[in-house]
Amino acid sequence: MEIRTILVEPKLEENIGAVARVIKNFGCSELYLVKPANIGEKAKAVASHAYDVLSGCEIVDSVEEAIKNSVIVAGTTSRHGISANKHLRMPFFSPRQLKEKVKGLGKSEILSVLFGSEDTGLKREELMLCDIVVCIPTSSEYPVMNLSHAVAVVLYELSEVEGAAASGTEKLASVEAKERLFMHVKTFLDEIGYKEHKKEKTMLMLQRILGRAELTGREVQTLRGILRKAEWKIGDVRTRNWLKEQG
């Protein structure tokens, strides 16, 4: 399993340097930065012997670009007190539970872990892109951790994951394949006249369910095949009804 650490709009360059150091501490190497602060001498000084991680980081303009080719996307948050009606951050997983979820990933499969900016954390629209939401258990009196400390806790747990699924085990579906499935579901909901005011919450719930299910590429294709069959059936019924009306 490859672990990709993604910092979304980090504000302080010293935090970027500290995260690079943590990444190297736990034997990882992939660091992606979405619209970061300037990376200057402070970041280099804090990174210390992890300068190779810092200098090799990928700087991108969007979360969508950062999570490309991932098979599971986990977003982190310290805000776990939101009603289940929101369907957005519930249920959430601890880093240890995340470890259990990803144990079967193959050596070349990518788990992306998103961390939000120091002042706001991950925004709602960024969490909507995640399959799993992770919350580090902390004191309710002061739940917000320093960025690099949060990265350290998550990578510590994940560093204990033994790799890879046995050879011959089918790989999990990519983010892109799952996104095509979600768009297909959205189109299907339009076709069956699903109530507009319920659509967003339903899509978020389905995304969480399917994200936790760890779908393989074949399973994604099977689900899309079922949707296509239903669409054809709906089309046949509509055609027959139209012919009856004309006749």
C-alpha positions, 0 to 999 in steps of 0.5 A: 500500500502506498500512503499519500499525505495530502495537505489542503491549503496549509498556511504555515511553511514550518508546518509543511516542513514538519509534515515532511519530516513526519512522513519520512519518520514513518517510511513514507514518501508521497506528499501532495500540497493543494494551494500551499503557502510559500515554501521557503527556508523555514520549511527546509529548516524544519524538514531537516533530513526529510528535505528529499520529501519536501523537495519532491512534493507535488503541488496541485491546484485542487483536491480532485487532482491530488487524489487522482489514481487513489483507491481509498480517500480518507479525510480527517476532521476534529469535528465529530459532533454533527448530527447523523442527518447530515450524512457527511461526517457520520460514521467516522473512524479512528486512525486504528479503525482506518488501519483495519479497513485498509489492511487488504490493499495491494502494494501499488494501491494508493490510500490518500489521507487529506488534512485541512488547513490549520485554521478551518480544517477540511471544508464540507465540499472537500469531505464530500470527496472522501470515502472515509472520514477519520477523527483522532480521539482527543479530549473534548476540552481541546480536540484540535491538534497541530497539523504535523501531530495529527499526521504523525498519529495517523501515519503511526497507525498506518505504518503498522499495516502489513502490505498487500493482498495476496497475488491474484487478489482483485484490486480495488476500484480507482477514484475515477471508476467510483466517480463514474459510478456515482455520476451514473447513480445521479443520472439514474435518480434523475431518470426515476424522478427522485425528489430533488430536495433529497438527492444531495443527502442520498448521494452523500449517503451512497458515497459513504456506503460504497466508500466503506465497501471497498469496491473492486473494479469488477464490482463497480462494473457490475453495479453499473451494469445493473443500473444500465439494465434498469434504465433499459427496462424503464425505457421499454416501459415508457416506449410501450406506454407512449405507443398505447397513448398513440394507439 
